[in-house]
Amino acid sequence: MEILKLVLVAAHFLGMAAIVGSFFVQMRRKSDFVLTPLLVGAITQVVTGLALVGLAEATGDDLIYAKIGVKLTIAVVVLVAAILAVVTQRKGGRVQPWFHAAGGLAVINVLVAVFWG
């Protein structure tokens, strides 16, 4: 179980790095956003986050359910914003608001993870 947990944590960190890294690299752009890392990172974050909570439940770890609820809510909003950015880009629309929403909320989610218990 410990190996599975470590693999999930590593994948969770890589998902976060994909979102936050691509956000910081591209945040000054006005167009031509590369959205694949944002979308893949958002999917990875939600899936591995849920898997980590399930694993913690199964092993009897103490959990802060309010924190999990807040982080899951933010992660789902990041995922929706990433999906909307991809769809908007394919239709030739303005991607910038969705891109910044996803990246900014991902940074907030990192801060919640670090500073909340």
PDB file as gemmi writes it, atoms N, CA and C in Angstrom:
CRYST1    1.000    1.000    1.000  90.00  90.00  90.00 P 1                      
ATOM      1  N   MET A   1       0.817  -1.199   0.000  1.00  0.00           N  
ATOM      2  CA  MET A   1       0.000   0.000   0.000  1.00  0.00           C  
ATOM      3  C   MET A   1       0.857   1.258   0.000  1.00  0.00           C  
ATOM      4  N   GLU A   2       1.991   1.180   0.679  1.00  0.00           N  
ATOM      5  CA  GLU A   2       2.857   2.354   0.765  1.00  0.00           C  
ATOM      6  C   GLU A   2       3.418   2.727  -0.607  1.00  0.00           C  
ATOM      7  N   ILE A   3       3.760   1.741  -1.406  1.00  0.00           N  
ATOM      8  CA  ILE A   3       4.277   2.016  -2.755  1.00  0.00           C  
ATOM      9  C   ILE A   3       3.190   2.672  -3.602  1.00  0.00           C  
ATOM     10  N   LEU A   4       1.968   2.162  -3.506  1.00  0.00           N  
ATOM     11  CA  LEU A   4       0.852   2.754  -4.247  1.00  0.00           C  
ATOM     12  C   LEU A   4       0.649   4.206  -3.831  1.00  0.00           C  
ATOM     13  N   LYS A   5       0.700   4.467  -2.531  1.00  0.00           N  
ATOM     14  CA  LYS A   5       0.543   5.834  -2.036  1.00  0.00           C  
ATOM     15  C   LYS A   5       1.636   6.741  -2.597  1.00  0.00           C  
ATOM     16  N   LEU A   6       2.870   6.280  -2.591  1.00  0.00           N  
ATOM     17  CA  LEU A   6       3.982   7.087  -3.106  1.00  0.00           C  
ATOM     18  C   LEU A   6       3.842   7.357  -4.602  1.00  0.00           C  
ATOM     19  N   VAL A   7       3.393   6.366  -5.346  1.00  0.00           N  
ATOM     20  CA  VAL A   7       3.173   6.552  -6.788  1.00  0.00           C  
ATOM     21  C   VAL A   7       2.066   7.579  -7.021  1.00  0.00           C  
ATOM     22  N   LEU A   8       0.987   7.478  -6.242  1.00  0.00           N  
ATOM     23  CA  LEU A   8      -0.113   8.441  -6.385  1.00  0.00           C  
ATOM     24  C   LEU A   8       0.322   9.856  -5.993  1.00  0.00           C  
ATOM     25  N   VAL A   9       1.100   9.985  -4.931  1.00  0.00           N  
ATOM     26  CA  VAL A   9       1.587  11.313  -4.524  1.00  0.00           C  
ATOM     27  C   VAL A   9       2.491  11.889  -5.605  1.00  0.00           C  
ATOM     28  N   ALA A  10       3.377  11.070  -6.153  1.00  0.00           N  
ATOM     29  CA  ALA A  10       4.263  11.547  -7.223  1.00  0.00           C  
ATOM     30  C   ALA A  10       3.446  11.993  -8.438  1.00  0.00           C  
ATOM     31  N   ALA A  11       2.456  11.209  -8.828  1.00  0.00           N  
ATOM     32  CA  ALA A  11       1.600  11.582  -9.963  1.00  0.00           C  
ATOM     33  C   ALA A  11       0.810  12.853  -9.647  1.00  0.00           C  
ATOM     34  N   HIS A  12       0.366  12.997  -8.406  1.00  0.00           N  
ATOM     35  CA  HIS A  12      -0.364  14.196  -7.993  1.00  0.00           C  
ATOM     36  C   HIS A  12       0.530  15.440  -8.122  1.00  0.00           C  
ATOM     37  N   PHE A  13       1.782  15.315  -7.678  1.00  0.00           N  
ATOM     38  CA  PHE A  13       2.730  16.429  -7.802  1.00  0.00           C  
ATOM     39  C   PHE A  13       3.030  16.748  -9.263  1.00  0.00           C  
ATOM     40  N   LEU A  14       3.161  15.724 -10.083  1.00  0.00           N  
ATOM     41  CA  LEU A  14       3.413  15.958 -11.507  1.00  0.00           C  
ATOM     42  C   LEU A  14       2.230  16.650 -12.178  1.00  0.00           C  
ATOM     43  N   GLY A  15       1.018  16.280 -11.790  1.00  0.00           N  
ATOM     44  CA  GLY A  15      -0.169  16.955 -12.304  1.00  0.00           C  
ATOM     45  C   GLY A  15      -0.181  18.423 -11.917  1.00  0.00           C  
ATOM     46  N   MET A  16       0.158  18.702 -10.659  1.00  0.00           N  
ATOM     47  CA  MET A  16       0.235  20.087 -10.199  1.00  0.00           C  
ATOM     48  C   MET A  16       1.311  20.848 -10.961  1.00  0.00           C  
ATOM     49  N   ALA A  17       2.453  20.217 -11.163  1.00  0.00           N  
ATOM     50  CA  ALA A  17       3.541  20.873 -11.892  1.00  0.00           C  
ATOM     51  C   ALA A  17       3.144  21.184 -13.331  1.00  0.00           C  
ATOM     52  N   ALA A  18       2.389  20.291 -13.949  1.00  0.00           N  
ATOM     53  CA  ALA A  18       1.947  20.520 -15.331  1.00  0.00           C  
ATOM     54  C   ALA A  18       1.034  21.745 -15.411  1.00  0.00           C  
ATOM     55  N   ILE A  19       0.134  21.873 -14.450  1.00  0.00           N  
ATOM     56  CA  ILE A  19      -0.791  23.017 -14.467  1.00  0.00           C  
ATOM     57  C   ILE A  19      -0.057  24.305 -14.125  1.00  0.00           C  
ATOM     58  N   VAL A  20       0.578  24.319 -12.964  1.00  0.00           N  
ATOM     59  CA  VAL A  20       1.206  25.551 -12.473  1.00  0.00           C  
ATOM     60  C   VAL A  20       2.390  25.943 -13.350  1.00  0.00           C  
ATOM     61  N   GLY A  21       3.169  24.963 -13.789  1.00  0.00           N  
ATOM     62  CA  GLY A  21       4.309  25.258 -14.652  1.00  0.00           C  
ATOM     63  C   GLY A  21       3.891  25.878 -15.974  1.00  0.00           C  
ATOM     64  N   SER A  22       2.911  25.258 -16.630  1.00  0.00           N  
ATOM     65  CA  SER A  22       2.465  25.811 -17.917  1.00  0.00           C  
ATOM     66  C   SER A  22       1.783  27.159 -17.718  1.00  0.00           C  
ATOM     67  N   PHE A  23       1.126  27.344 -16.576  1.00  0.00           N  
ATOM     68  CA  PHE A  23       0.492  28.631 -16.283  1.00  0.00           C  
ATOM     69  C   PHE A  23       1.537  29.730 -16.150  1.00  0.00           C  
ATOM     70  N   PHE A  24       2.562  29.499 -15.334  1.00  0.00           N  
ATOM     71  CA  PHE A  24       3.568  30.538 -15.131  1.00  0.00           C  
ATOM     72  C   PHE A  24       4.384  30.823 -16.390  1.00  0.00           C  
ATOM     73  N   VAL A  25       4.641  29.804 -17.185  1.00  0.00           N  
ATOM     74  CA  VAL A  25       5.399  30.007 -18.419  1.00  0.00           C  
ATOM     75  C   VAL A  25       4.606  30.835 -19.428  1.00  0.00           C  
ATOM     76  N   GLN A  26       3.285  30.648 -19.474  1.00  0.00           N  
ATOM     77  CA  GLN A  26       2.468  31.278 -20.518  1.00  0.00           C  
ATOM     78  C   GLN A  26       1.594  32.429 -20.027  1.00  0.00           C  
ATOM     79  N   MET A  27       1.655  32.789 -18.780  1.00  0.00           N  
ATOM     80  CA  MET A  27       0.674  33.724 -18.231  1.00  0.00           C  
ATOM     81  C   MET A  27       0.716  35.115 -18.865  1.00  0.00           C  
ATOM     82  N   ARG A  28       1.796  35.516 -19.480  1.00  0.00           N  
ATOM     83  CA  ARG A  28       1.868  36.834 -20.100  1.00  0.00           C  
ATOM     84  C   ARG A  28       1.423  36.833 -21.558  1.00  0.00           C  
ATOM     85  N   ARG A  29       1.145  35.656 -22.095  1.00  0.00           N  
ATOM     86  CA  ARG A  29       0.695  35.579 -23.487  1.00  0.00           C  
ATOM     87  C   ARG A  29      -0.711  36.134 -23.638  1.00  0.00           C  
ATOM     88  N   LYS A  30      -0.988  36.587 -24.826  1.00  0.00           N  
ATOM     89  CA  LYS A  30      -2.345  37.050 -25.158  1.00  0.00           C  
ATOM     90  C   LYS A  30      -3.092  36.001 -25.987  1.00  0.00           C  
ATOM     91  N   SER A  31      -2.338  35.124 -26.665  1.00  0.00           N  
ATOM     92  CA  SER A  31      -2.944  34.088 -27.511  1.00  0.00           C  
ATOM     93  C   SER A  31      -1.951  32.946 -27.678  1.00  0.00           C  
ATOM     94  N   ASP A  32      -2.333  31.975 -28.496  1.00  0.00           N  
ATOM     95  CA  ASP A  32      -1.488  30.808 -28.801  1.00  0.00           C  
ATOM     96  C   ASP A  32      -1.076  30.026 -27.549  1.00  0.00           C  
ATOM     97  N   PHE A  33      -2.031  29.791 -26.668  1.00  0.00           N  
ATOM     98  CA  PHE A  33      -1.757  29.027 -25.455  1.00  0.00           C  
ATOM     99  C   PHE A  33      -1.613  27.550 -25.791  1.00  0.00           C  
ATOM    100  N   VAL A  34      -0.667  26.885 -25.149  1.00  0.00           N  
ATOM    101  CA  VAL A  34      -0.528  25.434 -25.233  1.00  0.00           C  
ATOM    102  C   VAL A  34      -1.306  24.875 -24.041  1.00  0.00           C  
ATOM    103  N   LEU A  35      -2.419  24.217 -24.325  1.00  0.00           N  
ATOM    104  CA  LEU A  35      -3.347  23.823 -23.269  1.00  0.00           C  
ATOM    105  C   LEU A  35      -3.264  22.361 -22.852  1.00  0.00           C  
ATOM    106  N   THR A  36      -2.536  21.548 -23.599  1.00  0.00           N  
ATOM    107  CA  THR A  36      -2.459  20.124 -23.281  1.00  0.00           C  
ATOM    108  C   THR A  36      -1.932  19.865 -21.867  1.00  0.00           C  
ATOM    109  N   PRO A  37      -0.821  20.511 -21.441  1.00  0.00           N  
ATOM    110  CA  PRO A  37      -0.358  20.257 -20.068  1.00  0.00           C  
ATOM    111  C   PRO A  37      -1.378  20.682 -19.015  1.00  0.00           C  
ATOM    112  N   LEU A  38      -2.078  21.750 -19.286  1.00  0.00           N  
ATOM    113  CA  LEU A  38      -3.100  22.234 -18.356  1.00  0.00           C  
ATOM    114  C   LEU A  38      -4.219  21.201 -18.194  1.00  0.00           C  
ATOM    115  N   LEU A  39      -4.712  20.690 -19.294  1.00  0.00           N  
ATOM    116  CA  LEU A  39      -5.806  19.721 -19.260  1.00  0.00           C  
ATOM    117  C   LEU A  39      -5.361  18.391 -18.658  1.00  0.00           C  
ATOM    118  N   VAL A  40      -4.217  17.883 -19.098  1.00  0.00           N  
ATOM    119  CA  VAL A  40      -3.721  16.609 -18.574  1.00  0.00           C  
ATOM    120  C   VAL A  40      -3.415  16.738 -17.083  1.00  0.00           C  
ATOM    121  N   GLY A  41      -2.835  17.861 -16.681  1.00  0.00           N  
ATOM    122  CA  GLY A  41      -2.549  18.078 -15.269  1.00  0.00           C  
ATOM    123  C   GLY A  41      -3.809  18.147 -14.435  1.00  0.00           C  
ATOM    124  N   ALA A  42      -4.844  18.814 -14.949  1.00  0.00           N  
ATOM    125  CA  ALA A  42      -6.105  18.929 -14.214  1.00  0.00           C  
ATOM    126  C   ALA A  42      -6.774  17.563 -14.049  1.00  0.00           C  
ATOM    127  N   ILE A  43      -6.764  16.768 -15.101  1.00  0.00           N  
ATOM    128  CA  ILE A  43      -7.329  15.418 -15.008  1.00  0.00           C  
ATOM    129  C   ILE A  43      -6.536  14.585 -14.000  1.00  0.00           C  
ATOM    130  N   THR A  44      -5.215  14.673 -14.083  1.00  0.00           N  
ATOM    131  CA  THR A  44      -4.346  13.931 -13.170  1.00  0.00           C  
ATOM    132  C   THR A  44      -4.595  14.333 -11.726  1.00  0.00           C  
ATOM    133  N   GLN A  45      -4.743  15.625 -11.484  1.00  0.00           N  
ATOM    134  CA  GLN A  45      -4.982  16.120 -10.131  1.00  0.00           C  
ATOM    135  C   GLN A  45      -6.267  15.544  -9.538  1.00  0.00           C  
ATOM    136  N   VAL A  46      -7.339  15.589 -10.301  1.00  0.00           N  
ATOM    137  CA  VAL A  46      -8.628  15.102  -9.776  1.00  0.00           C  
ATOM    138  C   VAL A  46      -8.571  13.595  -9.542  1.00  0.00           C  
ATOM    139  N   VAL A  47      -8.058  12.854 -10.503  1.00  0.00           N  
ATOM    140  CA  VAL A  47      -8.033  11.392 -10.382  1.00  0.00           C  
ATOM    141  C   VAL A  47      -7.122  10.944  -9.244  1.00  0.00           C  
ATOM    142  N   THR A  48      -5.902  11.474  -9.188  1.00  0.00           N  
ATOM    143  CA  THR A  48      -4.980  11.043  -8.134  1.00  0.00           C  
ATOM    144  C   THR A  48      -5.418  11.556  -6.762  1.00  0.00           C  
ATOM    145  N   GLY A  49      -6.014  12.739  -6.724  1.00  0.00           N  
ATOM    146  CA  GLY A  49      -6.524  13.248  -5.450  1.00  0.00           C  
ATOM    147  C   GLY A  49      -7.609  12.355  -4.883  1.00  0.00           C  
ATOM    148  N   LEU A  50      -8.551  11.965  -5.722  1.00  0.00           N  
ATOM    149  CA  LEU A  50      -9.611  11.049  -5.277  1.00  0.00           C  
ATOM    150  C   LEU A  50      -9.031   9.699  -4.863  1.00  0.00           C  
ATOM    151  N   ALA A  51      -8.060   9.218  -5.608  1.00  0.00           N  
ATOM    152  CA  ALA A  51      -7.436   7.936  -5.274  1.00  0.00           C  
ATOM    153  C   ALA A  51      -6.688   8.030  -3.943  1.00  0.00           C  
ATOM    154  N   LEU A  52      -6.020   9.142  -3.690  1.00  0.00           N  
ATOM    155  CA  LEU A  52      -5.318   9.314  -2.418  1.00  0.00           C  
ATOM    156  C   LEU A  52      -6.288   9.364  -1.237  1.00  0.00           C  
ATOM    157  N   VAL A  53      -7.409  10.028  -1.412  1.00  0.00           N  
ATOM    158  CA  VAL A  53      -8.410  10.063  -0.347  1.00  0.00           C  
ATOM    159  C   VAL A  53      -8.988   8.665  -0.119  1.00  0.00           C  
ATOM    160  N   GLY A  54      -9.286   7.953  -1.188  1.00  0.00           N  
ATOM    161  CA  GLY A  54      -9.787   6.589  -1.049  1.00  0.00           C  
ATOM    162  C   GLY A  54      -8.793   5.682  -0.349  1.00  0.00           C  
ATOM    163  N   LEU A  55      -7.526   5.811  -0.696  1.00  0.00           N  
ATOM    164  CA  LEU A  55      -6.486   5.005  -0.059  1.00  0.00           C  
ATOM    165  C   LEU A  55      -6.349   5.363   1.422  1.00  0.00           C  
ATOM    166  N   ALA A  56      -6.425   6.655   1.733  1.00  0.00           N  
ATOM    167  CA  ALA A  56      -6.347   7.088   3.131  1.00  0.00           C  
ATOM    168  C   ALA A  56      -7.532   6.563   3.931  1.00  0.00           C  
ATOM    169  N   GLU A  57      -8.704   6.578   3.321  1.00  0.00           N  
ATOM    170  CA  GLU A  57      -9.895   6.013   3.978  1.00  0.00           C  
ATOM    171  C   GLU A  57      -9.702   4.522   4.236  1.00  0.00           C  
ATOM    172  N   ALA A  58      -9.187   3.816   3.248  1.00  0.00           N  
ATOM    173  CA  ALA A  58      -9.018   2.368   3.361  1.00  0.00           C  
ATOM    174  C   ALA A  58      -8.004   1.982   4.431  1.00  0.00           C  
ATOM    175  N   THR A  59      -7.002   2.824   4.633  1.00  0.00           N  
ATOM    176  CA  THR A  59      -5.958   2.511   5.612  1.00  0.00           C  
ATOM    177  C   THR A  59      -6.234   3.124   6.972  1.00  0.00           C  
ATOM    178  N   GLY A  60      -7.352   3.833   7.111  1.00  0.00           N  
ATOM    179  CA  GLY A  60      -7.743   4.370   8.408  1.00  0.00           C  
ATOM    180  C   GLY A  60      -7.034   5.641   8.826  1.00  0.00           C  
ATOM    181  N   ASP A  61      -6.447   6.360   7.885  1.00  0.00           N  
ATOM    182  CA  ASP A  61      -5.787   7.622   8.205  1.00  0.00           C  
ATOM    183  C   ASP A  61      -6.821   8.663   8.629  1.00  0.00           C  
ATOM    184  N   ASP A  62      -6.385   9.598   9.479  1.00  0.00           N  
ATOM    185  CA  ASP A  62      -7.253  10.715   9.855  1.00  0.00           C  
ATOM    186  C   ASP A  62      -7.303  11.714   8.705  1.00  0.00           C  
ATOM    187  N   LEU A  63      -8.504  12.143   8.358  1.00  0.00           N  
ATOM    188  CA  LEU A  63      -8.684  13.064   7.238  1.00  0.00           C  
ATOM    189  C   LEU A  63      -9.424  14.315   7.699  1.00  0.00           C  
ATOM    190  N   ILE A  64      -9.117  15.427   7.065  1.00  0.00           N  
ATOM    191  CA  ILE A  64      -9.836  16.674   7.305  1.00  0.00           C  
ATOM    192  C   ILE A  64     -10.804  16.825   6.132  1.00  0.00           C  
ATOM    193  N   TYR A  65     -12.051  16.448   6.353  1.00  0.00           N  
ATOM    194  CA  TYR A  65     -13.021  16.383   5.267  1.00  0.00           C  
ATOM    195  C   TYR A  65     -13.365  17.753   4.686  1.00  0.00           C  
ATOM    196  N   ALA A  66     -13.335  18.785   5.507  1.00  0.00           N  
ATOM    197  CA  ALA A  66     -13.592  20.136   4.995  1.00  0.00           C  
ATOM    198  C   ALA A  66     -12.505  20.533   4.001  1.00  0.00           C  
ATOM    199  N   LYS A  67     -11.260  20.239   4.335  1.00  0.00           N  
ATOM    200  CA  LYS A  67     -10.147  20.545   3.433  1.00  0.00           C  
ATOM    201  C   LYS A  67     -10.274  19.752   2.132  1.00  0.00           C  
ATOM    202  N   ILE A  68     -10.614  18.488   2.247  1.00  0.00           N  
ATOM    203  CA  ILE A  68     -10.784  17.650   1.064  1.00  0.00           C  
ATOM    204  C   ILE A  68     -11.899  18.202   0.183  1.00  0.00           C  
ATOM    205  N   GLY A  69     -12.992  18.618   0.805  1.00  0.00           N  
ATOM    206  CA  GLY A  69     -14.104  19.189   0.042  1.00  0.00           C  
ATOM    207  C   GLY A  69     -13.731  20.468  -0.674  1.00  0.00           C  
ATOM    208  N   VAL A  70     -13.005  21.350   0.011  1.00  0.00           N  
ATOM    209  CA  VAL A  70     -12.573  22.606  -0.613  1.00  0.00           C  
ATOM    210  C   VAL A  70     -11.621  22.321  -1.762  1.00  0.00           C  
ATOM    211  N   LYS A  71     -10.628  21.456  -1.526  1.00  0.00           N  
ATOM    212  CA  LYS A  71      -9.651  21.149  -2.576  1.00  0.00           C  
ATOM    213  C   LYS A  71     -10.290  20.454  -3.775  1.00  0.00           C  
ATOM    214  N   LEU A  72     -11.232  19.537  -3.510  1.00  0.00           N  
ATOM    215  CA  LEU A  72     -11.914  18.860  -4.613  1.00  0.00           C  
ATOM    216  C   LEU A  72     -12.747  19.847  -5.420  1.00  0.00           C  
ATOM    217  N   THR A  73     -13.433  20.740  -4.740  1.00  0.00           N  
ATOM    218  CA  THR A  73     -14.236  21.745  -5.439  1.00  0.00           C  
ATOM    219  C   THR A  73     -13.355  22.608  -6.342  1.00  0.00           C  
ATOM    220  N   ILE A  74     -12.251  23.088  -5.802  1.00  0.00           N  
ATOM    221  CA  ILE A  74     -11.342  23.918  -6.599  1.00  0.00           C  
ATOM    222  C   ILE A  74     -10.781  23.103  -7.763  1.00  0.00           C  
ATOM    223  N   ALA A  75     -10.395  21.852  -7.509  1.00  0.00           N  
ATOM    224  CA  ALA A  75      -9.816  21.010  -8.564  1.00  0.00           C  
ATOM    225  C   ALA A  75     -10.808  20.765  -9.691  1.00  0.00           C  
ATOM    226  N   VAL A  76     -12.068  20.560  -9.347  1.00  0.00           N  
ATOM    227  CA  VAL A  76     -13.089  20.348 -10.377  1.00  0.00           C  
ATOM    228  C   VAL A  76     -13.302  21.626 -11.182  1.00  0.00           C  
ATOM    229  N   VAL A  77     -13.285  22.777 -10.523  1.00  0.00           N  
ATOM    230  CA  VAL A  77     -13.422  24.049 -11.243  1.00  0.00           C  
ATOM    231  C   VAL A  77     -12.213  24.263 -12.165  1.00  0.00           C  
ATOM    232  N   VAL A  78     -11.023  23.904 -11.706  1.00  0.00           N  
ATOM    233  CA  VAL A  78      -9.826  23.986 -12.563  1.00  0.00           C  
ATOM    234  C   VAL A  78     -10.010  23.085 -13.787  1.00  0.00           C  
ATOM    235  N   LEU A  79     -10.489  21.875 -13.574  1.00  0.00           N  
ATOM    236  CA  LEU A  79     -10.714  20.941 -14.686  1.00  0.00           C  
ATOM    237  C   LEU A  79     -11.745  21.491 -15.666  1.00  0.00           C  
ATOM    238  N   VAL A  80     -12.836  22.023 -15.157  1.00  0.00           N  
ATOM    239  CA  VAL A  80     -13.863  22.601 -16.037  1.00  0.00           C  
ATOM    240  C   VAL A  80     -13.293  23.782 -16.822  1.00  0.00           C  
ATOM    241  N   ALA A  81     -12.523  24.642 -16.152  1.00  0.00           N  
ATOM    242  CA  ALA A  81     -11.917  25.788 -16.850  1.00  0.00           C  
ATOM    243  C   ALA A  81     -10.941  25.309 -17.924  1.00  0.00           C  
ATOM    244  N   ALA A  82     -10.183  24.256 -17.639  1.00  0.00           N  
ATOM    245  CA  ALA A  82      -9.249  23.718 -18.639  1.00  0.00           C  
ATOM    246  C   ALA A  82     -10.008  23.149 -19.834  1.00  0.00           C  
ATOM    247  N   ILE A  83     -11.097  22.433 -19.567  1.00  0.00           N  
ATOM    248  CA  ILE A  83     -11.914  21.888 -20.659  1.00  0.00           C  
ATOM    249  C   ILE A  83     -12.503  23.020 -21.492  1.00  0.00           C  
ATOM    250  N   LEU A  84     -13.038  24.031 -20.821  1.00  0.00           N  
ATOM    251  CA  LEU A  84     -13.605  25.175 -21.547  1.00  0.00           C  
ATOM    252  C   LEU A  84     -12.541  25.916 -22.352  1.00  0.00           C  
ATOM    253  N   ALA A  85     -11.324  25.983 -21.841  1.00  0.00           N  
ATOM    254  CA  ALA A  85     -10.236  26.616 -22.596  1.00  0.00           C  
ATOM    255  C   ALA A  85      -9.942  25.844 -23.874  1.00  0.00           C  
ATOM    256  N   VAL A  86      -9.884  24.522 -23.773  1.00  0.00           N  
ATOM    257  CA  VAL A  86      -9.617  23.686 -24.950  1.00  0.00           C  
ATOM    258  C   VAL A  86     -10.746  23.821 -25.969  1.00  0.00           C  
ATOM    259  N   VAL A  87     -11.978  23.743 -25.493  1.00  0.00           N  
ATOM    260  CA  VAL A  87     -13.132  23.853 -26.396  1.00  0.00           C  
ATOM    261  C   VAL A  87     -13.169  25.225 -27.055  1.00  0.00           C  
ATOM    262  N   THR A  88     -12.932  26.259 -26.274  1.00  0.00           N  
ATOM    263  CA  THR A  88     -12.922  27.628 -26.806  1.00  0.00           C  
ATOM    264  C   THR A  88     -11.823  27.806 -27.838  1.00  0.00           C  
ATOM    265  N   GLN A  89     -10.648  27.233 -27.568  1.00  0.00           N  
ATOM    266  CA  GLN A  89      -9.539  27.343 -28.521  1.00  0.00           C  
ATOM    267  C   GLN A  89      -9.878  26.638 -29.833  1.00  0.00           C  
ATOM    268  N   ARG A  90     -10.510  25.491 -29.760  1.00  0.00           N  
ATOM    269  CA  ARG A  90     -10.885  24.761 -30.972  1.00  0.00           C  
ATOM    270  C   ARG A  90     -11.914  25.527 -31.804  1.00  0.00           C  
ATOM    271  N   LYS A  91     -12.756  26.306 -31.124  1.00  0.00           N  
ATOM    272  CA  LYS A  91     -13.765  27.111 -31.826  1.00  0.00           C  
ATOM    273  C   LYS A  91     -13.224  28.472 -32.254  1.00  0.00           C  
ATOM    274  N   GLY A  92     -11.972  28.744 -31.911  1.00  0.00           N  
ATOM    275  CA  GLY A  92     -11.357  30.001 -32.319  1.00  0.00           C  
ATOM    276  C   GLY A  92     -11.698  31.181 -31.424  1.00  0.00           C  
ATOM    277  N   GLY A  93     -12.173  30.905 -30.228  1.00  0.00           N  
ATOM    278  CA  GLY A  93     -12.557  31.968 -29.306  1.00  0.00           C  
ATOM    279  C   GLY A  93     -11.404  32.443 -28.437  1.00  0.00           C  
ATOM    280  N   ARG A  94     -11.740  33.285 -27.469  1.00  0.00           N  
ATOM    281  CA  ARG A  94     -10.759  33.884 -26.572  1.00  0.00           C  
ATOM    282  C   ARG A  94     -10.517  32.946 -25.388  1.00  0.00           C  
ATOM    283  N   VAL A  95      -9.328  32.385 -25.307  1.00  0.00           N  
ATOM    284  CA  VAL A  95      -8.966  31.374 -24.327  1.00  0.00           C  
ATOM    285  C   VAL A  95      -8.467  31.985 -23.020  1.00  0.00           C  
ATOM    286  N   GLN A  96      -7.935  33.175 -23.093  1.00  0.00           N  
ATOM    287  CA  GLN A  96      -7.228  33.784 -21.969  1.00  0.00           C  
ATOM    288  C   GLN A  96      -7.985  33.736 -20.633  1.00  0.00           C  
ATOM    289  N   PRO A  97      -9.272  34.075 -20.548  1.00  0.00           N  
ATOM    290  CA  PRO A  97      -9.943  34.025 -19.237  1.00  0.00           C  
ATOM    291  C   PRO A  97      -9.994  32.622 -18.632  1.00  0.00           C  
ATOM    292  N   TRP A  98     -10.250  31.619 -19.456  1.00  0.00           N  
ATOM    293  CA  TRP A  98     -10.313  30.244 -18.945  1.00  0.00           C  
ATOM    294  C   TRP A  98      -8.934  29.759 -18.511  1.00  0.00           C  
ATOM    295  N   PHE A  99      -7.926  30.098 -19.284  1.00  0.00           N  
ATOM    296  CA  PHE A  99      -6.550  29.718 -18.959  1.00  0.00           C  
ATOM    297  C   PHE A  99      -6.140  30.312 -17.612  1.00  0.00           C  
ATOM    298  N   HIS A 100      -6.409  31.603 -17.437  1.00  0.00           N  
ATOM    299  CA  HIS A 100      -6.021  32.269 -16.190  1.00  0.00           C  
ATOM    300  C   HIS A 100      -6.851  31.788 -15.004  1.00  0.00           C  
ATOM    301  N   ALA A 101      -8.100  31.468 -15.224  1.00  0.00           N  
ATOM    302  CA  ALA A 101      -8.930  30.921 -14.149  1.00  0.00           C  
ATOM    303  C   ALA A 101      -8.371  29.579 -13.683  1.00  0.00           C  
ATOM    304  N   ALA A 102      -8.055  28.711 -14.632  1.00  0.00           N  
ATOM    305  CA  ALA A 102      -7.524  27.390 -14.281  1.00  0.00           C  
ATOM    306  C   ALA A 102      -6.185  27.509 -13.565  1.00  0.00           C  
ATOM    307  N   GLY A 103      -5.284  28.302 -14.104  1.00  0.00           N  
ATOM    308  CA  GLY A 103      -3.966  28.442 -13.493  1.00  0.00           C  
ATOM    309  C   GLY A 103      -4.009  29.121 -12.138  1.00  0.00           C  
ATOM    310  N   GLY A 104      -4.768  30.184 -12.034  1.00  0.00           N  
ATOM    311  CA  GLY A 104      -4.866  30.902 -10.763  1.00  0.00           C  
ATOM    312  C   GLY A 104      -5.499  30.061  -9.672  1.00  0.00           C  
ATOM    313  N   LEU A 105      -6.563  29.346 -10.011  1.00  0.00           N  
ATOM    314  CA  LEU A 105      -7.204  28.480  -9.018  1.00  0.00           C  
ATOM    315  C   LEU A 105      -6.317  27.305  -8.626  1.00  0.00           C  
ATOM    316  N   ALA A 106      -5.500  26.820  -9.552  1.00  0.00           N  
ATOM    317  CA  ALA A 106      -4.562  25.746  -9.212  1.00  0.00           C  
ATOM    318  C   ALA A 106      -3.526  26.245  -8.203  1.00  0.00           C  
ATOM    319  N   VAL A 107      -3.068  27.468  -8.380  1.00  0.00           N  
ATOM    320  CA  VAL A 107      -2.128  28.050  -7.414  1.00  0.00           C  
ATOM    321  C   VAL A 107      -2.807  28.186  -6.051  1.00  0.00           C  
ATOM    322  N   ILE A 108      -4.052  28.628  -6.038  1.00  0.00           N  
ATOM    323  CA  ILE A 108      -4.800  28.729  -4.780  1.00  0.00           C  
ATOM    324  C   ILE A 108      -4.937  27.347  -4.137  1.00  0.00           C  
ATOM    325  N   ASN A 109      -5.170  26.333  -4.938  1.00  0.00           N  
ATOM    326  CA  ASN A 109      -5.297  24.975  -4.405  1.00  0.00           C  
ATOM    327  C   ASN A 109      -3.991  24.503  -3.766  1.00  0.00           C  
ATOM    328  N   VAL A 110      -2.874  24.857  -4.364  1.00  0.00           N  
ATOM    329  CA  VAL A 110      -1.574  24.529  -3.758  1.00  0.00           C  
ATOM    330  C   VAL A 110      -1.442  25.231  -2.402  1.00  0.00           C  
ATOM    331  N   LEU A 111      -1.831  26.495  -2.342  1.00  0.00           N  
ATOM    332  CA  LEU A 111      -1.749  27.233  -1.090  1.00  0.00           C  
ATOM    333  C   LEU A 111      -2.654  26.637  -0.020  1.00  0.00           C  
ATOM    334  N   VAL A 112      -3.842  26.193  -0.419  1.00  0.00           N  
ATOM    335  CA  VAL A 112      -4.743  25.534   0.529  1.00  0.00           C  
ATOM    336  C   VAL A 112      -4.083  24.266   1.061  1.00  0.00           C  
ATOM    337  N   ALA A 113      -3.476  23.492   0.175  1.00  0.00           N  
ATOM    338  CA  ALA A 113      -2.820  22.246   0.580  1.00  0.00           C  
ATOM    339  C   ALA A 113      -1.683  22.510   1.570  1.00  0.00           C  
ATOM    340  N   VAL A 114      -0.933  23.552   1.344  1.00  0.00           N  
ATOM    341  CA  VAL A 114       0.234  23.845   2.173  1.00  0.00           C  
ATOM    342  C   VAL A 114      -0.151  24.440   3.526  1.00  0.00           C  
ATOM    343  N   PHE A 115      -1.069  25.389   3.513  1.00  0.00           N  
ATOM    344  CA  PHE A 115      -1.317  26.165   4.720  1.00  0.00           C  
ATOM    345  C   PHE A 115      -2.479  25.668   5.589  1.00  0.00           C  
ATOM    346  N   TRP A 116      -3.280  24.743   5.105  1.00  0.00           N  
ATOM    347  CA  TRP A 116      -4.412  24.237   5.892  1.00  0.00           C  
ATOM    348  C   TRP A 116      -4.042  22.893   6.504  1.00  0.00           C  
ATOM    349  N   GLY A 117      -3.792  22.900   7.778  1.00  0.00           N  
ATOM    350  CA  GLY A 117      -3.535  21.724   8.600  1.00  0.00           C  
ATOM    351  C   GLY A 117      -2.820  20.657   7.899  1.00  0.00           C  
TER     352      GLY A 117                                                      
END                                                                             
